[in-house]
């Protein structure tokens, strides 16, 4: 089965559709589907917010009868099991699709090649692996949740050239310029959730929202690692929890009256077991994966960043550097976390560097694959 010249641009279009849904489709992946008949696009679909309906039935609905004999380009192997929606393989077969081009297989044990086999058994020509690396990039959060039991974690830092995020007196707004801050909001919009430690809440009283009008159809989940529920009841996070999902990771033994007060304000409490001090972040991320999250953007502060690095839970780093020097009495972007030798340092590979106004964004990925959470 040979690929045809139009396969590449149509799969690129499907990937562009998949990227549109990043951050909004959890617990499902964001998938793109393009249906082409006789060289003409007759249907397009992106996984809907909340993960349903899937991309394939949306594209088939647009194509209608023109789907018969057409080719479907899909960024992820179509599902073949019943969940809260029917199998996409059944929909493709019933629509009379003649050929399916798939970028990446689904690691979920309920699918993982079985969807492709079902399509082939129905007489549909199936091609796989086209632009697979690009597809895996859009699927990384979903793949992490399925294979590692936790969401992908991106650590976002904004500091001076010498790695400082606030003066010794706590002044931090603003170190980077307006273009960098806007890009930071776009990063929030492409993740399921944004997470901070309680120290950041106490210092900055943040909103943790994506403040780019129309960027995404659903709000970002806001998460605070707050072992003893110290977040003030008058904070922006709690006073707006009724309209914007707000989750708190806390330890056992938190004050019952505080728990009741948070719950009454519509905050979601996630009790994390296993830490002698603070919040056990390995257990916390496992709980977030169980809750369905696939992509979490961590914005600090320095203690949370250090704890995640110490626990080997950071998959990517997005570091904004402002062209300024603060000096050693400023607050570091990452607090001490017990590195004794150079071999103990977490190491990352530089992915890209981008000038954002007067600032610079450097993005890094892990050098070594991570292990499943236990």
N, C-alpha and C positions, 0 to 999 in steps of 0.2 A: 504494500500500500504506500504509494508515493504521495508526498505533500504537493500541493498545488501552489502556484505563486501567490495567490491571495491569502493563504493561511496566515502568514506572518502579520500583515496589517490588521486582519480581523481579530487575531488573538491580542494584538496590542490594544485594540479598541476594547476588548473584553477586560483586559487588565486595567485600563483607565476607568471603566465602570466599577470594577472591584475596589479601586482606591477611593472612590467617592464615598463608600460606605464605612470606611475604617473608623472605628470608635463608636458606631451606632448599632451594630448588628449582634453584639454579644447576647447570649453565649455562642451563637453561630458565627462562622467566618463570613467575611464580606466577599462575595463571589460575583463575578461578572459573566454574562452570557450574551452572545451575539448570534443571531440566526440569519443565514445567508442563503438565498435561492437564486440561481441563475446569475450570480455576480452582484445581486442587489440585497442590501440589508433589509430584512422584513420584520425583525424583532430584536429588541434590546431589553436587558433586565439586570438589575442590581439587587442583591439581597435587601429586603425591606428593613427599616428600623425595628429592632427587637428580634431580628433573625427570621421573620416569616412575613409573607411568603418568600420562598427561595428565588434565586435569580432565574432559573430555568422556566418555571411556570409563568413568571411575569413576562419573559421574552416570548414564550409560546402564546400567551394570551394576546400579545400585540401582533404576532404573526398570523394567528388564525389558520385558515386553510392553506395559506402559503407556506406553512411549516412542512407540509407533505413533500418529501423528496429533497428537503433542504439540508444544509450542514449547520450544526450547532457548535459554536466555539465557547468552551467553558473553562474557567480558570482553575476549577477544582472538580475532581471526579464526582459525578452526580450521585446523590445518596440513593440507597436501595432498600432502606428500612423504613418502617412506620414510626414516626415520632409524634409530634403535634401537627404534622402535615404529611400528606402521602409521599411516597418515594418519587424522586425526580426522574429516575429511570423509567418508571411506569408512564409518566407524563410524556417523556420523549418518545417512547415506543408507540403510545396511543396516538400521538400527533403525526406519526409517519415520518419522523426524521430519518434520513438515509445515512447520515455520516455525523460522527461526533469527534471533535478534536479537543483533547483535554490537556491542560498544561501540567497539572500536578495531581498525584493520587492522594486520597484521603487517609490519614494515619489512624482514624477511628476504626477500631476493630469491627464495628458493625458494617463498615464499608471496605476500605483497604483492598481494592482490587475487585471486590465482588460486584460493585456497580458496573465496572468495565465488562466483566464477564457476562452480566445479565444483558447488557446492550448487545454484545457480540452474539449471544445465544438467540437474540431476537432478529438476527440478520443485519444489524447495523454495523457499518464500517467504523472502526474506532482507531484513532491515532492518539498517542500520548507523548508528553515530554516537550512540547513546543513552548519555548520561553519559560521553562520550568523554574529556573533560578529567580526570574522576576516574579513569578507567581508565588513561590515560597516566601518571598519578601512580604507580600501582602498577607500571607497566611501565617506568619511567624507567631503571632499571639495565640491563634487557635491551635497551632501545632504544639506550642509550649503547654497549653492547658491539657491537651490530649496526652502528650508523651511525658511531660514533667510534672503534671498535676498542679501547675501554678501559671499565672499570667506572665507574659514577657514584661520585664522591668526596664524602663528607660530612666536613667538618672539625669535630670536636667539641672545644670548649674549655671549661675550667672555671677561673674566675679571680676575683680581687677586682674591685671596681668600677673600679680603675685598671689592670686588665689584667695582674695579676701572678699567677703560678702556683706560686711557691715563694719562701721567704725567701732572703736572700743566702747563708745557710748551707745551703740545699737542702731545708728542711722544707716539705712540701706536703700532708701527710695530717692532717686533711682541711680544705680550704678551704670546700667546699660541704657542705650538710647531708645527712642520710640520705635524704630523699625525692628530692633531686636525683641522688644517687648511684644510687638504685634505678632512676630513669628512664634514667640512663646505661646501666645493664645492659640495660634493655629496648631501648634503641637498638642495642646490640650484637646483641641477639637478632633484630632486624629487618634486619640486614646479613649478607652472606655472610661477611665477614671484618672483623677489626679490625687496624689497622696502627699501629705506632709506630716511632720511630727508636731506634737502639742507645743513644743517650744516656739515654732514658727507661728502658730495660732496666737499664743500669748504675746509674742513680740509685734506681730503685724496685723492681726485681726483680718485675715484675707477673705476674699470672696471665693476664689478658686473656680471661677467660671470662665467659659470661652466667650470673651467679649468682642467677637467679630459678628456683626449682625448677619443672619442668614447662613452662617458657616455650616451649621449642622442642625438637624431637625429635633434632636433630643438633647437634654442637658447632660453634661459630664457628671459622672458619679464623683462625689468628693469624699475622700477618706482621710481620717486622722488617726495616727498611732498615739493613743492617749491612755496609758496604762491605768491611771486612776481617775479618768474622766474629769480632768481639771479644766477643760474648755469652759469658759464663762457662758452662762445661759443667755447672756445678752450679746454674744458674739454674732458676727454676720452669718457664720455657718449654721448656728442653731436657730436663729430667728428666721432663716429662709429655708430650713430643712423640709418644710411642708411642700414646697414647690420644686426644690432641687434635691435629688437623692444625696443624703449625707450619712456616711457610715463611720462608726468609731470602733477601732480595734482596742480592746482593753483586757486587762488581766482579771483573773478570778479575784474575788474579795473586794470589788469596787463597792462604794457606799450605795446601799439599796435606794436611798432617797435620790441620789444623783442619777442612778439608772432610770428610775421612774420619771424624773424630770426630763431627761433626754428623750425617753420614749414618748412622753406626752407632747414633745415638740416635733414628733415624727422622725426623729433620728433612728437609724438602724444600729443596734449594738451587736457586735460580734465578739464573743468572749473567747479569748485565746488561751489555751492551756500550755503549761510547760516552761515558763520563764521564772527564774528566781528574782529577777529585777527587770523592769521595763516590759516590753512586749516581745515574745518569741517571734521573730520575723519570718522564720521558716514556716512555722505553724500558721502564722497570719496569712502568708501568701498562699498556702495550701487552702485555707478557708476562703480566700478570695477566688481561687480557681474553682472551688466547689460551688461558690455562689454564681459562677458563670463568667467572671471577668477574664479577658484575654490579653489586654494591653493596659498597663498601668504606667503613668508618668509620675515620677517622684520628684518633687521640687524642694526637698530639704525639710529641715535645716541640716547643719553640719553633723549633728549627732545621728540623725536618721541615715544620712549618706554613709557615715562611717560604719554604722551597724549593718547596713545592707552589704557593703563591701566586705566587711569582716565575715559575714555569713555566706559570701560568694553567691549573692542573689542578683547582682547587676548584670544585665545582658548588654546594655548599650549606654553610652554616655553622650549627652548633647551639652557641650560646654561653651557658653558665651563668654568671651573675654572683652572687657572694655579697655581701651588704651589709657590706663591709669594705674598708678602705684599707690597703695595705701600704707604699706609697712606692717611690721610684725605685730603691732598692737591691735590690728583689726581682727575681726572674727574670720577664722578659716572656713573655706567652703566644705572641707571635710575635717572633722575632729579626729584626734588620735584614735587608732583602733588596734594598737598592739603589734605593729610590724617591727620585728627585730632584725631581720636580714633582708637583703635585696630579693632573694628567692621567694620570700613570703608576700611580696607585693602583688596585688592583682594586676594583670597586664592586659592591655587592650590594643587592638589594631586600628589605626586611623582609617576611617572610611572616606571622609571628605573634609574640606575646609572651605567656608563660604564667607565672603565679606558681607556684613549686614549693616549698612550705613557706616558709621565709624567703628563698629564692633566687628568681632570675628567669631563665627560659629565653627567649632571643630566637633565632628561626630566620630565616635569610636564604637567598635564592636568587640566582643569577648575574643580572646585568643584561643581559648579552649572551650569545648562544649560543656554545659552544666549537667548536673545529675538530677534525677527525679527527686522531689521532696518526699520525705518519709513520714 
